[in-house]
């Protein structure tokens, strides 16, 4: 964690505090961060973890996002459909092969399917259809995607907060609803309901982003919309007495 935070700290200084017309040298980054110049050189050489998305993370995210948002692969309620493997599978309806080819043709859909089954991102139902598993949304501890998004989300949340504190217009949206003095039961109810509300918002934002991106010419900007929920008790973090399985 310390290594990642130091790398992110240097990364923010390197990319977000550039003075137009001036080279962003190791010495200037060292001055901004207070980290020794030799250490700055090493951390800068490690790359920019927030802006460089690992290919496997990018591909997995893009395919899953398309599956839960594109009208060809969702039902009338917006839920991801169960898919056939390919066009040779019996029955009708969309295929996993078509889903993958809508994102990339660099890797065969069969290779991605085998990888997803092994990583338990896909479940196979009694009819042999493929269903998107909960693991596709919530990576397991230590998963490459979890570590990448840990760094990315931590960076973006902190960057938005810092920009707001510095008063840089326009202000980023950063708000929270919080209540203290609750019973464990009330905290569990609120956590469960907050998860439902957050997922509804994320699904809607994803659908609209997918639709906008399909008609977009592309450019240098990136966009991040997220949410978080945290519950603790006086004296230290502790989960409420609720079954978290599958949530």
N, C-alpha and C positions, 0 to 999 in steps of 0.2 A: 504494500500500500504506500509506504513512504517513497519507494522508487517511482511508482506511477505518479504520485502527487508532485514530486520534484520535476519529473519530465513534463507534466502538464503545466506546472508553474513556469518553467523555462519556455515552453511552447507558447503560452499566452503572451509572455514578454516579447518573444521573437516575432509573432505575427500580429498581435493586436495593439502594439505600442510602436509601430513604425512611424518615423518622421519622413514625410514626403521629401524625396531628393537626397536622403541620407542613407548610407549603408547600415544595415542592422548588424553590427559587429559583435563578436564574442564579448568584447570589453563593455559595450553598451548594455548588452543583456545582463552581464555580470553586475553592472552598476544598478540596473533596475531591480534585480532580484536579490542581490547580496550574496549570490552563490559564486564561488571561486571560478575564475576564468577557465581553468583546465577542466573543471567539472561541467561548466557550461558547454564547452566544446564537445565533451563526450555525450551530454544529453541532447544537444542539437543534432549530433550525428546519428542518434537513435531514431530520428525521423519525427514526424508530426502525428502522434497517435489519434488525435481528434479528427484530422482532415483526411488521413489515409485510411480507408476502410479495407480491412482484409477481404480478399476476394470471396472466400467462403461465406463470410458474414454478409457481404453485400448481396450475393446471389441468393442465399437462403432467405434473407429479409425481403428481397424483391419478389421472389416466387410466393412466399407466404402472404405478402401484402396484396398481391394480385388475386390470390385464391379467395381472400376474405372481402374483396371489394369489387372486383370486376363483375358486371351483370351476367357474363357468360358462365361464371363459376359460382354464383350465389343464387339462392332461392328468392322468392318474393319478399321474404322477411329480412333479407340481407345476410343470411347464414351461409357459410361455405358448403357447397354441395359435395356429396360423395362422388368420386371420379372413377371412371374406368382407367385402366393402365394406358391403353392405346386404342386405336381404331379397330384392331382385330379382336378385342374383347367383346363378348356378347352383350346385347342390350343397346340402349340409346343413352345419349347424354354426353357431356363434355369429358375429355380425357386429361390425364396427368401429362401426357406427351404434349398436347396442345397448350396446356398451362405453361410448361417449361419453355416451349419454343416461342411463346409470347414474350419471354424475358431474355432468353439467350439461346443461341444455336452453337455456342462454343463447346458445350458439354452435352453428351447424349442424355436424354431423359431417363433412360434405364440406369445409367450410372448415378444420377441424382436420386432416383427412386431407391436404389439399393442403399445408398448412404443415409437417406432419410429413415428408412426402415430400421437400419442398424442403430441410428441415433434416437429412435422412437419418436420421430417427428410426425410419423404417419402411422395410423392404425388401419388394419384390414378388417372389414366387417364380415358378417356371415354370408353376404352375397359376393364377396371378393372385391368389393369396392374400397377405394382408398379414402380415408377420412383424416382431416388435419387434426393432430393430437394437441393436447394442452402444452406439451413440451415445445411446440413451435412458437408459442407465445411467451412461455416462461422457461428460459434455459436453466439447466441444472447447474449446481454450484461448480465453479471452475471451468464451465463451458467457455469456449473462445468467444462466443457472442456475448455472454454475460460480462466477461472481462472488458471487451471492447466498449459495450454500452455503459458499463460502469464509468469508464474514463470519459466517454463522450457526454453523458448526461451530467456528470459532476462538473465538467468544464462549462457546459452551456448554461446550467443553472447558476453557477457562480458568476459567469460572465454577464448574464442578464442582471443579476443582483448588483454587481459592481457598477455596471452602466447606469442603473437606476440611482444608486447612491451618488454617483458623480454628476447626476442630473443631465446626462446626455440625451437630448431629444431625438426621436420620440421615445418615450419610456416603454420598456418591455412589460408585458403583462406578467405579473408575479404576485399572486395573492394566495392566501390560505384561510381556511375556516378551522378554528380550534376551540375546544372546550376542555376545561379542567374540572377536577372534583367529581369524576364519573365513577360509577360502579363498574366492575369487570363485565357484567352483563350488558350494560349500556354501551360500553366501549366496543364489545364484540358486535352488537347490532349495528353501530355506526360504521365500524370497519367493513362489515359485510355489505352494507348499503353503499358505502363510498366506492367499493370495488365495482359494484354494478353500474353506478353513475359514471365512473371513470372509463370503464370499458365501452359503454355506450358512446361517450364523447370521442374516444380514440378510434372506434370503428367508423364513426361518421366523418371524422377528420381524415382518416385514411381513404375512404371512398371519394371524398371531394378532391383530395390531393392527387389520387390516381387519375381522376377525370381531367383535372387541370394539366397534369404533366403530359398526358397523351397528346394534347394540342399545343404544348409549349416548345419553342425553338431551342431552349436550353441556354445556360449561362453559368456564371461563376458563383451564384448564390446557393446557399443551403438553408433549410428550414427545419426546425425541430419543435414538436408539440408533445408535451409529456405531462404526466401527473405522478404524484407519489402520495402514499398513505403511511402514517407512522403512529403507533400506539405504544405508550410506555406507562410506567407507574412511578410514583414517588420513590426515589432511591435507586432507580435504574431501569433499563429496558426490560419489558416482559410482555409476551404476547397475551392477548385476552384468551379466556378459556373457551375457544371455539375451534371446531374442526377445520383446519386450513387445507385439508387434502383437496387437490383439484381446483383451488381458488387462486 
